[in-house]
Amino acid sequence: MISAQDVKQLKELTNCGMMDCKRALEESGGNIDAAVKYLREKGLAKAAKKAGRIAAEGLVACRIDEGKKVGVIVEVNAETDFAAKTDKFKEFVELVVQTIIDNDVKDVEALKNVNGSGTNEKLADILTNSIATIGENIQIRRFTRITGDGLFSYLHNGEGIFGTHGTMLKLTADDFGDEVKNCAKGILLHITSMNPEFITTDSIPKAAADEERDTQLKLIMKENEAKPKPQNVIDKILEGRMKKFFEESCLMTQAFVKEPDSTVEKYIAGIGKNIKLIEFIRFEKGEGIAKKEDNFADEVASMIN
């Protein structure tokens, strides 16, 4: 009789899927060491060795299910661009996207604990098997699920549902005809290019504004050490820098990429149709992940010494 505790222990040792661990224990008569050997021979246990590797390549994927009124944007990472271009990797990412569409999950851990769409396996187990099959560390890094009408998406360097940058937008309008669709496309291109953090100044969290104000004040005071300025001048400098922060951080106040003499807000107003932006999300492949940079000369030298 194979106990749940034995399966759990083998999973922790090998990072393999629960069903694979159970099968290995059955084939090995319940012997943990023999089960580990069995998984290694099957090429599954190697996934555990890859878990610590940096996965900064990969794909951003977007899909909008018009029938379900659900839009999904997700980033899945691999170690190399070569692996990210394989059909096996793309199939896994597509499964992740569909699973998020079909399940209202809030985070990656919750996602891993639901069955992959169209399968009887937990997504976590499918992930482990994909790592073993592809031969690289794979990480479901982040996703956003948006529901309702007025969903639009754009993929940069895209093919199908995959790209290196992805942006999703939700808006309301009098209708969703060609004028609104073209407007949405322009805004998506702008967001992808300019990477705003917020929609309007009113949507900036107070904590974020306070942090920026404190940072700028410290910089101003440091700059002020050599030739001290009166407080009223310091206040004006701070006010100017905060204004610039608001303008550059907020989508509506940014200069529109297609019409640099106009802001995004003015561009939208010119379309009419009572267009109102509700939310947006932008993912860039590998954004913020520190990649390991190897120095080849140092590597050779270390082998000689």
N, C-alpha and C positions, 0 to 999 in steps of 0.2 A: 504494500500500500504506500503510495507516494504522498507524503504530507505536504500541506501548503507551506509549512515552514522550510522544508527542504527546497521547494521550488523557489521560494523567496531568497534563500541563501545562495543558490546557484545563480539566480538573476543578479544578485549583488556582486558576485565574483566575476561574472562574465559580461554583464550588461546586455544579455540576450533577452529575447521576448519570453513571456511567461509560458506560452505554448511550446516554444522550442526547448525551454528548460524542463518542462514536464515530460516531453517526449524523450529528451536525453536521459533523464533519470529512469524512465521506464525501460529504455534500451540498455541501461547500465545497472539494472537491478537495484536502484536506489543509492548506488555508490557515488558520492559527490565528486571524488577525484576522477573516476572513470567517466562521469558525465561531462566534466570540464574537458577531458581529452576528446570525447565524442563530439562536443561542440566545436572544438578547434579543428578536428579532422573534417568537419562539415563546413568549415570556413565561416562560422558564425561568431565564435568567441573573439575573433580579431577585432570586432567592433569596439570592444572595451578599451583596447590599446589606442584607439584613435580618438577617444573622447576628449583628450586634453589638447589636441592640436587646434591651432587657430583656424577658424573657418570665416574668412572675410570675403570670399568670392560668392557666387551664387546667382539668384534671380529675384527680382521683384515681380509679382504677378497681380493682375487685376481682373475681376470678372463681376459683371452686373447681371443678376438673374431678374429679368423684367417681370416674369410671372410671379415670383415670390417677393418682388420688390426688395431685394437684398443685394447690396454691393460689398465686395470683399477686396481688400488689398493686403498682401502678405509678403514678407521677406523670408526666404529660406536660404541659408548659407552652406557653402561647401569650401573645401580648402583651395581648390584650383578652378580656374576658368574652364579648363578642359573638362573636368567632371560636370560642371554646371551646364555644359552644352550637350551632354549625353541624353539620349532618350529616356534612360532609366531615371535620371534625376528629374527631368521634366515631368515624367509620369507621376513621380512622387509629389512634386509641387502641385500638380493639377489635382491630385487626390486631396492634398491639404486644403486647397481652395474650395473644392466641392464639399468637403467635410465641414468647413466653417460656414458655408452657405446653408447647409442642412441642419446645423446645430448652433443654437444661440449660446455660445460659450464666451466667457469673459477674458480668459487669458490662455497662455500657451500650455500651462500645466493642466488646466481643465480640458483643453483641446486634446491633449495626448491621452486622456482617459476615456474618450468616446471612441466608438468604432469608426474606422475609416469608411466613408460612404461606399455602399455596395459591397462591404466586406463584413466578416464576423470577427475581425481582429481589432484590438485596440491600436490607435494610431501610434502609440509609443512603441509597440512591438513591430509595426510596419516600418517605423523609423529605424529601429535597431537592425532589422533585416536589410534595409536599404544601405545602411552604413557598411554592413558586411559585404553586400553585393557590389556596391560602387567602389569600396575600398578607401573611403575618406570620411572624416568627421563631417556630419551634417547636422545643422541646427535650425529648428524652426524658431527664428529670432523674435518676430513680432507680427501682429496683424491687427487690422481694424475692420469691424463689421458695421455697416451703416444700413439702415432700413428706411423704406418710404419711397415716395415719388421724387422726381427731380434729381436722379443720380447720374453722374457723368464721370468718365475716367479717361486718362491719357497715359500712355507708356512711351518712354523715350528709349531709343535704340531697341524698339520692340518688334516682336514677332509673335503673332497670336496673342496669348494672354501674358506673355513674358517680356521683360525689359530690364534695363539697369536702373531706371528711375520710374516711379509710378506715382500718379496723383489721382485722388478721388475727390469729388465735389458734390455737395448736396445744396440745392437751391429751390426756392419757390418762385413762381411767376404766374402771370395770367394764363399762359398756355406754354406748351413745350414744342412750338413750331420751329421752323428753320432759323428764325432770328435769335431765339433763345438758345438753340443748340449751337449756333455759331459763336454766340457770346460766351457760352460755357466752355467751348473749345479754346477761345482766346484766353479766358481766365485760367484754365488748366495749364496752358503753355506758359503763362506768366508765373504761376505758382511754382511750376517745375524749374523754371529758369531762375527766379529771384528768391525762392525759398523764404517767404514770410513766415513769421511765427504765429501771428494773430490776425483776425479779420479786421477789427476796429480797435481804436485806443480803449474803448469801453470794455473790450473783452480781455484786456491785459490783466492778469491777476495782480492784486495789490502787492503781493510778496515779490513778484518779478520786477515791478516798477520800483519798489523800495530798494531792492538789491542793486538795480542799475543806478539809482540815484546815489546810493551810498558809495558804489564803486567810482562813479564819476567825481563825487565830492572829494574822495581820497586822492584821486589823480590830480584834481585841480589844486588841492592843498600842497601836494608834493611839488607841483610845477610852480607854486607860489612861494616856495621857500627862498629862492634866490632874490627875487624882487617882490616883496609882499604887496598885494593889492588890497584896497578897502573892501569891506564885506559886501557892499552893494554891487561892486564889479564882479566879485566871486559869484554872487547870486545870479547875475545876468548870464555869466558864462555857463553856470549849471543849468539855467533855464534853457539856453540855446542847445546844450548837449542833450538834454532830455527831449526837447522837441525833435531833434534829429533822430534820437532813438525811437520815438513813437512813429515817425514818418517811415523809417527804414524797416521797422519790425512789423508794421501793420499792412496787410494786403490793400486795403481801401485807399491808403494815403501814399502808396508807392507809385512812382512814375510807371505808366503802363508800357510794357515792352514793345507793343505794336504801334503805340502812339506816345512817344516819350514826352511830348509837351502836355500830355493829359495824365491825370491819375486814374487808377482803376475805378474809383468811385464815379468819376465824371464819365468814363467810358460806359459803365453800366447804366448810368442815368440817361445817357444819350440813346440807348437802345429802347428805353421805355419798358412796357410789359410788367411793371412792378416787380422787377427781379430783386430778390433778396437772398444773399448768401447765408446759408445756415451753418455749414461746417466744411472743412477740407482736411485732408491728410496727405502728406507727401513722404514717400520712402525713397531713399537712395541706397543702392546696394553697398553694403560694407560701411555705411556711414558711422563714424565714431568707433569703429573696431580698430584697435592697434595691431597692425600687421608686424610680424617678426621680420626684421631686416638683417639678413646674414651678410657679413663681409667675407667674400671668398678668400682674400689674401690672409685674413686673420684665421680663417678655418684651416687653410693649408699650413700656416705657421704652427697652429696648435697641434697638428698631426706630427710635425717634425720634432717639436720639443718633448 
